Amino acid sequence: QSVTWQWIMGRLCLLEKMLDQFPGEFSLETNHAHTNFNRLMMIIDFSFQNLTSSHTNVSRLAKKVFTLAARNTAVDNTTFNQVWQLLGALDSTLEMRMRKNITAAVEQMNCGGEPRSTSSSCTSSSSFRSPQEQDRSAFLESFLNECSNQHTEYVLGKSVNLRKKSWR
């Protein structure tokens, strides 16, 4: 089923904002790591499928979202290696560019370039979650499930079938 580039772009814009503004909701270092892992994998899957979009802005934003999500997997070697191997399905130029972007993002995160990330993960790691945090988590789950594989093919764990989306 085909979707418009505007639909994809809108989802990617929202995902970028959520990754930036709610880093604790996507951290693998919290008490909710399993839920956050599922969220990250859905984002990685969705953005990976749009890395090679024929629409320049879609592919540019997909690269940014993929990098932001992949950066969060660096705390778990198994997950990070899975994401790293996923890049092997791309053409060599894009693969090298994405590896470089992810490496730079991980280094920036490890060097303290993201001060918001540590404070947000502290609040999310508490065992008590406010009703507002629970509502936000429910919204995230709903949104990511809608985005994830409704209009695209599943990538992680299966053979990759990259196809370009049309402009219409």
C-alpha positions in Angstrom: 0.0 0.0 0.0 1.4 3.3 -1.1 1.5 6.5 1.1 2.3 10.0 0.2 5.7 11.6 1.0 3.8 14.1 3.1 2.5 11.3 5.4 6.0 9.9 5.8 7.5 13.4 6.4 4.9 14.2 9.0 5.7 11.0 10.9 9.4 11.6 10.7 9.0 15.2 11.9 7.0 14.0 14.9 9.5 11.2 15.7 12.4 13.6 15.6 10.6 15.9 18.0 9.8 13.1 20.4 13.3 11.7 20.3 14.7 15.2 21.1 12.2 16.3 23.7 11.5 13.0 25.5 14.8 11.1 25.5 13.9 9.2 28.7 11.0 7.6 26.8 13.5 6.0 24.4 16.4 5.2 26.8 17.5 1.6 27.3 18.9 2.6 30.7 15.6 2.9 32.6 13.2 0.6 34.4 11.1 0.6 31.2 13.9 -0.6 28.9 11.8 -3.3 27.3 9.0 -0.9 26.3 11.6 1.7 25.2 13.5 -1.1 23.2 10.3 -1.8 21.3 9.8 1.9 20.6 13.3 2.3 19.3 13.0 -0.7 17.0 9.8 0.6 15.5 11.4 4.0 14.9 14.6 2.4 13.5 12.5 0.2 11.2 10.3 3.1 9.9 13.2 5.5 9.4 15.4 2.8 7.8 12.7 2.1 5.1 12.8 5.8 4.2 16.6 6.3 4.1 16.6 5.8 0.3 13.4 7.8 -0.4 13.4 9.6 -3.8 12.2 12.7 -1.9 15.3 14.6 -0.7 13.7 16.0 2.5 12.2 12.7 3.5 15.5 10.8 3.1 17.4 13.6 4.9 15.0 13.5 7.9 14.9 9.7 7.9 18.7 9.8 8.2 18.5 12.1 11.2 15.7 10.1 12.9 17.6 6.8 12.3 20.8 8.3 13.8 19.0 9.7 16.8 17.3 6.3 17.5 20.4 4.3 16.8 22.4 6.5 19.2 20.1 5.3 22.0 20.9 1.7 21.3 24.6 2.2 22.0 24.2 1.3 25.7 23.3 -2.3 24.7 25.9 -4.0 22.6 23.6 -6.7 21.2 21.0 -4.1 20.0 23.7 -1.7 18.7 25.3 -4.6 16.7 21.9 -5.5 15.3 21.4 -1.9 14.1 25.0 -1.7 12.8 24.5 -4.9 10.8 21.3 -3.5 9.4 23.3 -0.8 7.7 25.0 -3.4 5.6 21.8 -3.7 3.4 22.4 -0.1 2.2 24.5 0.9 -0.8 28.1 1.4 0.3 28.1 5.2 0.2 25.0 5.5 2.3 26.2 2.8 4.6 29.5 4.6 5.3 27.7 8.0 5.8 25.2 6.5 8.3 28.0 4.7 10.2 29.9 7.9 10.4 26.8 9.8 11.6 25.9 7.2 14.2 29.5 7.1 15.5 29.6 10.9 15.9 26.2 10.9 17.6 27.3 8.2 20.1 30.6 10.0 20.8 28.7 13.2 21.4 26.3 11.5 23.8 29.2 9.8 25.7 31.1 13.1 26.0 28.2 14.8 27.7 26.8 16.6 24.6 23.3 15.8 25.6 22.6 17.2 29.2 18.9 16.8 28.9 19.2 13.1 28.3 20.6 12.4 31.8 18.0 14.4 33.7 15.2 13.0 31.7 16.3 9.4 32.2 16.5 10.0 35.9 12.9 11.1 36.1 11.7 8.2 33.9 13.7 5.6 35.8 11.6 6.1 39.0 9.2 3.3 39.7 6.3 5.8 40.1 4.9 7.4 36.9 2.6 10.3 37.0 -0.7 10.2 35.1 0.7 12.6 32.6 3.8 10.3 32.0 1.4 7.3 31.6 -0.7 9.2 29.1 2.4 10.3 27.1 3.6 6.7 27.1 0.2 5.4 25.9 0.2 8.0 23.1 3.7 7.1 22.1 2.8 3.4 21.9 -0.3 4.1 19.9 1.5 6.4 17.5 4.4 4.1 17.0 2.2 1.1 16.4 0.3 3.1 13.8 3.5 4.2 12.1 5.5 1.1 12.4 4.4 -1.4 9.8 1.0 -0.3 8.7 2.1 1.0 5.3 5.7 -0.4 5.1 7.4 -3.8 5.2 9.1 -5.2 8.3 12.8 -4.9 8.0 14.6 -6.1 11.2 15.1 -9.9 11.3 14.1 -10.5 7.7 15.6 -9.9 4.3 15.5 -6.3 3.3 13.5 -5.2 0.3 14.3 -1.5 -0.3 11.8 0.2 -2.6 11.5 3.8 -3.5 8.3 5.6 -2.7 6.7 7.7 -5.4 6.1 11.4 -5.0 2.3 10.9 -5.2 
